[in-house]
Amino acid sequence: MDDHQTTTLVQNIQALLVEALHITPEQATPDLAFGDLPQWDSMGHMEVMMTLEQRYDVEINADTIAALTSVPAISAYLQEKGHA
């Protein structure tokens, strides 16, 4: 995957976080992680996971939920699943 595809994927994840967490685009930084903002708490995390499942048609299990706790981790997971 080239840098442009990775950048676009990260931007899409940031947009998803803005929507799921009800935060501003400025708050959704490329390295944002669980717990960095009050909105990304355990309830917010579940909202992020549900939005990811719907948007990317991926199944997220308990192990995945525990692993997908940052923009880079979500990006890597989606790349692994073939989403660019």
N, C-alpha and C positions, 0 to 999 in steps of 0.2 A: 504494500500500500504506500502510495506516495504521500509527501507531506501535505499536499493540498487536500487529499481525501481525509487524512487524519484531522487537519484543521477544521474541515467542514463537519466531520463527525463530532468533534469537541464543541463546535458552535451549536450543533443540533442538540447535544446533551445539555448545554448551558440553557438553551431556550426551553427545553423540557423541564429543567429545574425551576426556571422562572415561573412556568405554568403550575407545576406540581406544588411548589413551596410558597407561591404567592410572594415572590421577592422581586427586586428590581434587577434589570439586566446587569447593572454595575456590580451587584452582589454576587452574581453567578460567574465567578472567576474560573479560569481554566484549571486551577488546582484546588477548587473548593472541595471540602470534605465534610462528612458527617460530623456534627457537633460544632462546626465553624460558625454557624448562625443558629440563633434560637429556633428558627423555623425548621431546621434540619435536625429534629429530634426523632424519637422512635416513631411517633405518629407521622411526621413528615416523611420519614424514610419509607414507610409503607406506601404512602401516596406516590413517592418517586418510583418505587418498584412496580406498582400497579400501572402507572403511566408508561413505564418502560415496556411492560408486557404488552400493553395495548398498542403502543406506537410501533414497536419493532417485532411484534408477534413472536416473542421468545417466552419460554417458560422459566420462571424464576422459583427455585426451591429454597429451603431454609439455608443451605450452605451458601448459595449464591447471594441471598439477602445479606448474609454476614460479610461477604467478600466485597460487595459493590458499595463501598462507603466513600468513594471520591470520584470526581470527574475522570481522572486518569484510569481508575479501576473499571468504571463503567465503559469507557472508551475501549479499553483492552478487551473486555468481555464481548462487546458488540462486534469488534473486529474479528475476534475468534469465531463468532457466530456467523460471519460473512456479511456483516453490515458495514458499509463504507460511507 
